[in-house]
Structure formats: structure tokens, C-alpha cells
Amino acid sequence: MPEYLPEPYAAYGSNLWHDQMRRRCPDAVVAGSLLLPGWRLVLRRFALIERAADAACPVGLWRVTAADLAALDGHEGPHTYERTRIALPDGRMAWTYMEIRRRPGPPAAEYVQRLRDGYRDFAFDLAPLEAAIAASGFSGGAPPRS
């Protein structure tokens, strides 16, 4: 049995997609989901979250091991995202990644599809994602029908 860290990992971008997380972090398991108040999803080349008092960003929570976090560090950083802790609405803390290097968009079509797949995997309302996609300048067309 894997030894899970006490704090979950809060995913808001392509790591919502279960297939990607299975490849990156084979021991990770879904621990729930929530709306993170005071944060909004933004898309440039890749997803990021930024503070916005009037927003709430959907996040998927994953139970992770130390090895999982090390794998995520390799994929997300060290020069583009920095792992940090954020407060969840219930007072717990979670790990997430904050952009430290601005990379202009728009995102690639393949990346947008991974985001959509992740939102579907967590059964999130697609509206916040589609709004972020539209604001990014992405011109890959309307979302595919499911």
C-alpha cells in the first residue's frame, strides 16, 4: 500500500485528466473535487490560476505520495511552475503549482483537448473552462460534442 502524504494535490489544468495522471503518478488516486473560491482559471500557452475575488476555480484533488510529487515537480517545473501550498475552503492545505514564467498563448489544440477531458473526468461544468479557452485566443473551434 502506498504511503500517501497528508495534503492532497489540487489540479486545475491538464492533470485533471485521469489518463495523464495515471502515467505521471501511478500511485495517485482521486480524493474529490471542489470549487476553489477566490481563484480563476486562466489559459495562456498552458493553464494557470490567479487570484480573483469574484471567481471560483474547479480543482480536482488527488491523494499523492512523495514520489508522485517528485514526478509532478519534473513535469511542472522547475522553471515554469513552482509547487506551493494553498488553503482549501475547509481549512485544509493542498499542494498545487503556480506559474513563475509567463508563457504567452494561445494553447495548442492537443492541450485544450486534455483540459476538456480532465473536466469531463471530474464531471465539472465546462463553462469556466470554455470561458478561459475563449479568452486565451484559442481558435481551434467549438468543443467536440460528447
Helices and strands as residue ranges (DSSP letters): E 9-11, G 14-16, H 18-24, E 29-43, E 47-63, H 66-76, E 81-87, E 93-99, H 109-121, H 127-136
